Amino acid sequence: MQLTTYAPYAAILRWRGEGKFRQTVDYAHKQHDKLILTGVSLEAGQAIFPDPIEVFYHPIELEQYLECIYDTKAAYHNDQFNPNDPILKLQEQLL
């Protein structure tokens, strides 16, 4: 699980890390105290920023969110909606 921190939030990214850890020890709890755990924004280009509306108040909400995390960042991006996909132009012509 990967987190980004933008006080007062800690956002859980929608993809897993690659296991490449930093060589320096730098923990978020040393910089921030009592962060609010959230999901990330679904807006284009905002995938690492917290969504203050999606705060996890109950363990079940967190569990459901964690079940939807992709194995890699590439898998996450491959599954995103592309409004410029040529198939959409074809569908528009057929409709």
N, CA, C and O atoms as a GROMACS GRO file, in nm:
protein
  380
    1MET      N    1   0.085  -0.116   0.000
    1MET     CA    2   0.000   0.000   0.000
    1MET      C    3   0.090   0.124   0.000
    1MET      O    4   0.191   0.129   0.070
    2GLN      N    5   0.051   0.222  -0.080
    2GLN     CA    6   0.125   0.348  -0.086
    2GLN      C    7   0.036   0.461  -0.039
    2GLN      O    8  -0.084   0.464  -0.068
    3LEU      N    9   0.095   0.554   0.033
    3LEU     CA   10   0.023   0.671   0.082
    3LEU      C   11   0.092   0.799   0.035
    3LEU      O   12   0.214   0.803   0.019
    4THR      N   13   0.013   0.902   0.014
    4THR     CA   14   0.068   1.036  -0.001
    4THR      C   15   0.011   1.118   0.113
    4THR      O   16  -0.102   1.096   0.156
    5THR      N   17   0.088   1.212   0.161
    5THR     CA   18   0.041   1.293   0.272
    5THR      C   19   0.036   1.439   0.234
    5THR      O   20   0.134   1.497   0.188
    6TYR      N   21  -0.080   1.496   0.254
    6TYR     CA   22  -0.105   1.638   0.236
    6TYR      C   23  -0.188   1.678   0.358
    6TYR      O   24  -0.311   1.671   0.357
    7ALA      N   25  -0.118   1.720   0.461
    7ALA     CA   26  -0.186   1.746   0.589
    7ALA      C   27  -0.310   1.831   0.569
    7ALA      O   28  -0.307   1.931   0.496
    8PRO      N   29  -0.419   1.793   0.632
    8PRO     CA   30  -0.434   1.693   0.736
    8PRO      C   31  -0.471   1.554   0.684
    8PRO      O   32  -0.522   1.472   0.760
    9TYR      N   33  -0.445   1.525   0.555
    9TYR     CA   34  -0.489   1.399   0.496
    9TYR      C   35  -0.372   1.307   0.462
    9TYR      O   36  -0.261   1.352   0.432
   10ALA      N   37  -0.400   1.178   0.466
   10ALA     CA   38  -0.313   1.074   0.413
   10ALA      C   39  -0.400   0.997   0.314
   10ALA      O   40  -0.501   0.938   0.352
   11ALA      N   41  -0.361   0.998   0.187
   11ALA     CA   42  -0.442   0.935   0.083
   11ALA      C   43  -0.379   0.803   0.040
   11ALA      O   44  -0.258   0.795   0.016
   12ILE      N   45  -0.460   0.700   0.030
   12ILE     CA   46  -0.414   0.569  -0.016
   12ILE      C   47  -0.423   0.568  -0.168
   12ILE      O   48  -0.531   0.582  -0.225
   13LEU      N   49  -0.309   0.549  -0.233
   13LEU     CA   50  -0.307   0.545  -0.379
   13LEU      C   51  -0.382   0.422  -0.429
   13LEU      O   52  -0.395   0.323  -0.357
   14ARG      N   53  -0.430   0.428  -0.552
   14ARG     CA   54  -0.510   0.320  -0.609
   14ARG      C   55  -0.424   0.213  -0.677
   14ARG      O   56  -0.478   0.128  -0.748
   15TRP      N   57  -0.294   0.215  -0.656
   15TRP     CA   58  -0.207   0.110  -0.708
   15TRP      C   59  -0.100   0.078  -0.605
   15TRP      O   60  -0.063   0.160  -0.521
   16ARG      N   61  -0.051  -0.045  -0.616
   16ARG     CA   62   0.054  -0.092  -0.524
   16ARG      C   63   0.190  -0.043  -0.573
   16ARG      O   64   0.207  -0.011  -0.690
   17GLY      N   65   0.283  -0.037  -0.482
   17GLY     CA   66   0.419   0.002  -0.516
   17GLY      C   67   0.495  -0.112  -0.581
   17GLY      O   68   0.443  -0.223  -0.593
   18GLU      N   69   0.618  -0.085  -0.623
   18GLU     CA   70   0.700  -0.185  -0.690
   18GLU      C   71   0.804  -0.245  -0.596
   18GLU      O   72   0.888  -0.324  -0.639
   19GLY      N   73   0.799  -0.209  -0.470
   19GLY     CA   74   0.894  -0.262  -0.374
   19GLY      C   75   1.029  -0.192  -0.377
   19GLY      O   76   1.127  -0.242  -0.322
   20LYS      N   77   1.034  -0.077  -0.443
   20LYS     CA   78   1.158   0.002  -0.447
   20LYS      C   79   1.150   0.106  -0.336
   20LYS      O   80   1.087   0.210  -0.352
   21PHE      N   81   1.214   0.077  -0.227
   21PHE     CA   82   1.205   0.163  -0.110
   21PHE      C   83   1.319   0.264  -0.109
   21PHE      O   84   1.428   0.239  -0.160
   22ARG      N   85   1.292   0.378  -0.050
   22ARG     CA   86   1.394   0.482  -0.036
   22ARG      C   87   1.506   0.431   0.055
   22ARG      O   88   1.484   0.348   0.144
   23GLN      N   89   1.623   0.483   0.031
   23GLN     CA   90   1.737   0.447   0.116
   23GLN      C   91   1.738   0.527   0.246
   23GLN      O   92   1.794   0.483   0.346
   24THR      N   93   1.674   0.646   0.245
   24THR     CA   94   1.670   0.727   0.366
   24THR      C   95   1.544   0.694   0.444
   24THR      O   96   1.441   0.658   0.387
   25VAL      N   97   1.552   0.708   0.573
   25VAL     CA   98   1.438   0.683   0.659
   25VAL      C   99   1.362   0.815   0.673
   25VAL      O  100   1.413   0.910   0.733
   26ASP      N  101   1.241   0.819   0.618
   26ASP     CA  102   1.161   0.940   0.620
   26ASP      C  103   1.015   0.899   0.636
   26ASP      O  104   0.949   0.865   0.537
   27TYR      N  105   0.966   0.902   0.756
   27TYR     CA  106   0.831   0.856   0.783
   27TYR      C  107   0.736   0.974   0.799
   27TYR      O  108   0.772   1.077   0.856
   28ALA      N  109   0.613   0.958   0.746
   28ALA     CA  110   0.514   1.065   0.752
   28ALA      C  111   0.479   1.103   0.896
   28ALA      O  112   0.454   1.220   0.924
   29HIS      N  113   0.478   1.006   0.986
   29HIS     CA  114   0.438   1.038   1.123
   29HIS      C  115   0.538   1.132   1.192
   29HIS      O  116   0.504   1.193   1.294
   30LYS      N  117   0.658   1.144   1.138
   30LYS     CA  118   0.753   1.240   1.196
   30LYS      C  119   0.723   1.382   1.150
   30LYS      O  120   0.762   1.478   1.216
   31GLN      N  121   0.654   1.395   1.036
   31GLN     CA  122   0.621   1.527   0.983
   31GLN      C  123   0.480   1.570   1.020
   31GLN      O  124   0.454   1.688   1.042
   32HIS      N  125   0.389   1.473   1.027
   32HIS     CA  126   0.248   1.502   1.051
   32HIS      C  127   0.196   1.415   1.164
   32HIS      O  128   0.240   1.302   1.183
   33ASP      N  129   0.102   1.468   1.236
   33ASP     CA  130   0.042   1.393   1.346
   33ASP      C  131  -0.109   1.387   1.324
   33ASP      O  132  -0.171   1.487   1.288
   34LYS      N  133  -0.167   1.272   1.346
   34LYS     CA  134  -0.312   1.253   1.340
   34LYS      C  135  -0.370   1.287   1.202
   34LYS      O  136  -0.460   1.370   1.191
   35LEU      N  137  -0.318   1.223   1.098
   35LEU     CA  138  -0.368   1.244   0.963
   35LEU      C  139  -0.502   1.174   0.945
   35LEU      O  140  -0.529   1.073   1.009
   36ILE      N  141  -0.585   1.227   0.857
   36ILE     CA  142  -0.716   1.170   0.825
   36ILE      C  143  -0.698   1.083   0.702
   36ILE      O  144  -0.652   1.131   0.598
   37LEU      N  145  -0.734   0.956   0.712
   37LEU     CA  146  -0.715   0.860   0.604
   37LEU      C  147  -0.826   0.874   0.501
   37LEU      O  148  -0.945   0.866   0.534
   38THR      N  149  -0.786   0.894   0.373
   38THR     CA  150  -0.883   0.914   0.265
   38THR      C  151  -0.844   0.832   0.143
   38THR      O  152  -0.735   0.775   0.135
   39GLY      N  153  -0.936   0.828   0.047
   39GLY     CA  154  -0.906   0.780  -0.086
   39GLY      C  155  -0.848   0.895  -0.165
   39GLY      O  156  -0.830   1.005  -0.112
   40VAL      N  157  -0.818   0.870  -0.293
   40VAL     CA  158  -0.761   0.976  -0.376
   40VAL      C  159  -0.866   1.035  -0.469
   40VAL      O  160  -0.972   0.977  -0.492
   41SER      N  161  -0.835   1.150  -0.522
   41SER     CA  162  -0.922   1.219  -0.616
   41SER      C  163  -0.935   1.138  -0.744
   41SER      O  164  -0.839   1.075  -0.788
   42LEU      N  165  -1.052   1.140  -0.803
   42LEU     CA  166  -1.075   1.070  -0.929
   42LEU      C  167  -1.064   1.164  -1.049
   42LEU      O  168  -1.084   1.120  -1.163
   43GLU      N  169  -1.034   1.290  -1.025
   43GLU     CA  170  -1.018   1.386  -1.134
   43GLU      C  171  -0.889   1.356  -1.211
   43GLU      O  172  -0.789   1.316  -1.152
   44ALA      N  173  -0.893   1.376  -1.342
   44ALA     CA  174  -0.776   1.352  -1.427
   44ALA      C  175  -0.656   1.432  -1.377
   44ALA      O  176  -0.667   1.551  -1.349
   45GLY      N  177  -0.542   1.365  -1.368
   45GLY     CA  178  -0.420   1.431  -1.324
   45GLY      C  179  -0.410   1.453  -1.174
   45GLY      O  180  -0.314   1.514  -1.128
   46GLN      N  181  -0.507   1.405  -1.098
   46GLN     CA  182  -0.509   1.428  -0.954
   46GLN      C  183  -0.499   1.297  -0.874
   46GLN      O  184  -0.540   1.292  -0.758
   47ALA      N  185  -0.446   1.192  -0.935
   47ALA     CA  186  -0.449   1.057  -0.878
   47ALA      C  187  -0.368   1.038  -0.750
   47ALA      O  188  -0.379   0.933  -0.687
   48ILE      N  189  -0.288   1.136  -0.711
   48ILE     CA  190  -0.211   1.121  -0.587
   48ILE      C  191  -0.262   1.214  -0.476
   48ILE      O  192  -0.211   1.211  -0.364
   49PHE      N  193  -0.361   1.293  -0.508
   49PHE     CA  194  -0.411   1.390  -0.410
   49PHE      C  195  -0.532   1.336  -0.334
   49PHE      O  196  -0.614   1.265  -0.392
   50PRO      N  197  -0.544   1.369  -0.206
   50PRO     CA  198  -0.656   1.318  -0.126
   50PRO      C  199  -0.790   1.373  -0.172
   50PRO      O  200  -0.802   1.485  -0.222
   51ASP      N  201  -0.891   1.291  -0.152
   51ASP     CA  202  -1.029   1.332  -0.176
   51ASP      C  203  -1.093   1.352  -0.039
   51ASP      O  204  -1.129   1.254   0.027
   52PRO      N  205  -1.108   1.476   0.007
   52PRO     CA  206  -1.159   1.500   0.142
   52PRO      C  207  -1.302   1.452   0.162
   52PRO      O  208  -1.350   1.445   0.275
   53ILE      N  209  -1.370   1.420   0.053
   53ILE     CA  210  -1.507   1.366   0.065
   53ILE      C  211  -1.503   1.216   0.095
   53ILE      O  212  -1.596   1.163   0.156
   54GLU      N  213  -1.396   1.149   0.052
   54GLU     CA  214  -1.385   1.004   0.071
   54GLU      C  215  -1.299   0.972   0.194
   54GLU      O  216  -1.192   0.913   0.182
   55VAL      N  217  -1.346   1.010   0.310
   55VAL     CA  218  -1.279   0.981   0.437
   55VAL      C  219  -1.328   0.846   0.485
   55VAL      O  220  -1.448   0.816   0.478
   56PHE      N  221  -1.237   0.764   0.535
   56PHE     CA  222  -1.273   0.631   0.583
   56PHE      C  223  -1.309   0.639   0.732
   56PHE      O  224  -1.221   0.648   0.818
   57TYR      N  225  -1.438   0.634   0.759
   57TYR     CA  226  -1.487   0.642   0.897
   57TYR      C  227  -1.505   0.503   0.958
   57TYR      O  228  -1.507   0.489   1.081
   58HIS      N  229  -1.519   0.402   0.874
   58HIS     CA  230  -1.549   0.268   0.922
   58HIS      C  231  -1.455   0.168   0.855
   58HIS      O  232  -1.422   0.184   0.738
   59PRO      N  233  -1.411   0.066   0.927
   59PRO     CA  234  -1.320  -0.033   0.869
   59PRO      C  235  -1.374  -0.100   0.742
   59PRO      O  236  -1.296  -0.137   0.654
   60ILE      N  237  -1.504  -0.115   0.732
   60ILE     CA  238  -1.562  -0.178   0.612
   60ILE      C  239  -1.541  -0.089   0.490
   60ILE      O  240  -1.514  -0.140   0.381
   61GLU      N  241  -1.554   0.043   0.505
   61GLU     CA  242  -1.529   0.135   0.394
   61GLU      C  243  -1.384   0.123   0.347
   61GLU      O  244  -1.358   0.120   0.227
   62LEU      N  245  -1.292   0.115   0.441
   62LEU     CA  246  -1.150   0.101   0.408
   62LEU      C  247  -1.125  -0.032   0.338
   62LEU      O  248  -1.052  -0.038   0.239
   63GLU      N  249  -1.184  -0.138   0.389
   63GLU     CA  250  -1.166  -0.271   0.330
   63GLU      C  251  -1.217  -0.274   0.185
   63GLU      O  252  -1.151  -0.330   0.098
   64GLN      N  253  -1.332  -0.214   0.160
   64GLN     CA  254  -1.386  -0.210   0.024
   64GLN      C  255  -1.294  -0.131  -0.068
   64GLN      O  256  -1.273  -0.171  -0.183
   65TYR      N  257  -1.239  -0.022  -0.021
   65TYR     CA  258  -1.147   0.059  -0.101
   65TYR      C  259  -1.021  -0.022  -0.133
   65TYR      O  260  -0.974  -0.022  -0.247
   66LEU      N  261  -0.966  -0.090  -0.033
   66LEU     CA  262  -0.843  -0.166  -0.053
   66LEU      C  263  -0.861  -0.281  -0.152
   66LEU      O  264  -0.766  -0.319  -0.220
   67GLU      N  265  -0.981  -0.336  -0.160
   67GLU     CA  266  -1.008  -0.444  -0.254
   67GLU      C  267  -1.002  -0.396  -0.399
   67GLU      O  268  -0.988  -0.478  -0.490
   68CYS      N  269  -1.011  -0.266  -0.423
   68CYS     CA  270  -1.011  -0.210  -0.558
   68CYS      C  271  -0.876  -0.152  -0.599
   68CYS      O  272  -0.867  -0.082  -0.700
   69ILE      N  273  -0.772  -0.178  -0.523
   69ILE     CA  274  -0.640  -0.127  -0.555
   69ILE      C  275  -0.576  -0.216  -0.661
   69ILE      O  276  -0.581  -0.338  -0.653
   70TYR      N  277  -0.517  -0.153  -0.760
   70TYR     CA  278  -0.451  -0.224  -0.870
   70TYR      C  279  -0.314  -0.274  -0.827
   70TYR      O  280  -0.251  -0.218  -0.737
   71ASP      N  281  -0.267  -0.380  -0.894
   71ASP     CA  282  -0.136  -0.437  -0.860
   71ASP      C  283  -0.021  -0.346  -0.900
   71ASP      O  284   0.084  -0.346  -0.836
   72THR      N  285  -0.040  -0.267  -1.007
   72THR     CA  286   0.066  -0.177  -1.053
   72THR      C  287   0.006  -0.044  -1.097
   72THR      O  288  -0.114  -0.034  -1.122
   73LYS      N  289   0.090   0.056  -1.107
   73LYS     CA  290   0.047   0.187  -1.157
   73LYS      C  291   0.008   0.175  -1.304
   73LYS      O  292  -0.088   0.239  -1.348
   74ALA      N  293   0.080   0.093  -1.380
   74ALA     CA  294   0.049   0.074  -1.522
   74ALA      C  295  -0.091   0.013  -1.538
   74ALA      O  296  -0.167   0.055  -1.625
   75ALA      N  297  -0.125  -0.085  -1.455
   75ALA     CA  298  -0.258  -0.147  -1.462
   75ALA      C  299  -0.366  -0.044  -1.430
   75ALA      O  300  -0.473  -0.043  -1.491
   76TYR      N  301  -0.338   0.041  -1.334
   76TYR     CA  302  -0.433   0.148  -1.299
   76TYR      C  303  -0.457   0.239  -1.419
   76TYR      O  304  -0.571   0.268  -1.454
   77HIS      N  305  -0.350   0.284  -1.482
   77HIS     CA  306  -0.362   0.376  -1.595
   77HIS      C  307  -0.425   0.308  -1.717
   77HIS      O  308  -0.500   0.372  -1.791
   78ASN      N  309  -0.396   0.182  -1.738
   78ASN     CA  310  -0.455   0.109  -1.850
   78ASN      C  311  -0.605   0.093  -1.837
   78ASN      O  312  -0.676   0.078  -1.937
   79ASP      N  313  -0.655   0.097  -1.716
   79ASP     CA  314  -0.797   0.076  -1.691
   79ASP      C  315  -0.876   0.207  -1.685
   79ASP      O  316  -0.997   0.206  -1.660
   80GLN      N  317  -0.809   0.320  -1.707
   80GLN     CA  318  -0.876   0.448  -1.700
   80GLN      C  319  -0.953   0.477  -1.828
   80GLN      O  320  -0.916   0.432  -1.936
   81PHE      N  321  -1.059   0.551  -1.814
   81PHE     CA  322  -1.142   0.590  -1.928
   81PHE      C  323  -1.065   0.687  -2.017
   81PHE      O  324  -1.006   0.784  -1.968
   82ASN      N  325  -1.066   0.661  -2.146
   82ASN     CA  326  -1.000   0.749  -2.242
   82ASN      C  327  -1.106   0.813  -2.331
   82ASN      O  328  -1.160   0.746  -2.418
   83PRO      N  329  -1.136   0.940  -2.310
   83PRO     CA  330  -1.241   1.006  -2.390
   83PRO      C  331  -1.204   1.020  -2.538
   83PRO      O  332  -1.291   1.046  -2.620
   84ASN      N  333  -1.077   1.001  -2.572
   84ASN     CA  334  -1.033   1.010  -2.712
   84ASN      C  335  -1.021   0.874  -2.779
   84ASN      O  336  -0.967   0.864  -2.889
   85ASP      N  337  -1.070   0.770  -2.713
   85ASP     CA  338  -1.063   0.636  -2.769
   85ASP      C  339  -1.140   0.632  -2.901
   85ASP      O  340  -1.256   0.675  -2.906
   86PRO      N  341  -1.079   0.581  -3.008
   86PRO     CA  342  -1.145   0.576  -3.139
   86PRO      C  343  -1.278   0.499  -3.138
   86PRO      O  344  -1.366   0.527  -3.220
   87ILE      N  345  -1.292   0.404  -3.049
   87ILE     CA  346  -1.417   0.327  -3.043
   87ILE      C  347  -1.534   0.417  -3.007
   87ILE      O  348  -1.647   0.391  -3.049
   88LEU      N  349  -1.510   0.521  -2.929
   88LEU     CA  350  -1.617   0.613  -2.892
   88LEU      C  351  -1.663   0.693  -3.013
   88LEU      O  352  -1.782   0.722  -3.026
   89LYS      N  353  -1.572   0.729  -3.101
   89LYS     CA  354  -1.609   0.800  -3.224
   89LYS      C  355  -1.696   0.710  -3.312
   89LYS      O  356  -1.795   0.756  -3.370
   90LEU      N  357  -1.660   0.583  -3.320
   90LEU     CA  358  -1.739   0.488  -3.398
   90LEU      C  359  -1.878   0.471  -3.338
   90LEU      O  360  -1.977   0.469  -3.410
   91GLN      N  361  -1.885   0.459  -3.207
   91GLN     CA  362  -2.015   0.446  -3.141
   91GLN      C  363  -2.101   0.569  -3.166
   91GLN      O  364  -2.221   0.559  -3.189
   92GLU      N  365  -2.038   0.688  -3.161
   92GLU     CA  366  -2.111   0.812  -3.185
   92GLU      C  367  -2.170   0.812  -3.327
   92GLU      O  368  -2.284   0.856  -3.346
   93GLN      N  369  -2.095   0.765  -3.425
   93GLN     CA  370  -2.144   0.760  -3.562
   93GLN      C  371  -2.260   0.661  -3.574
   93GLN      O  372  -2.356   0.686  -3.646
   94LEU      N  373  -2.251   0.550  -3.504
   94LEU     CA  374  -2.357   0.449  -3.513
   94LEU      C  375  -2.485   0.495  -3.444
   94LEU      O  376  -2.593   0.452  -3.483
   95LEU      N  377  -2.473   0.580  -3.346
   95LEU     CA  378  -2.592   0.629  -3.275
   95LEU      C  379  -2.653   0.741  -3.354
   95LEU      O  380  -2.754   0.798  -3.312
   0.00000   0.00000   0.00000
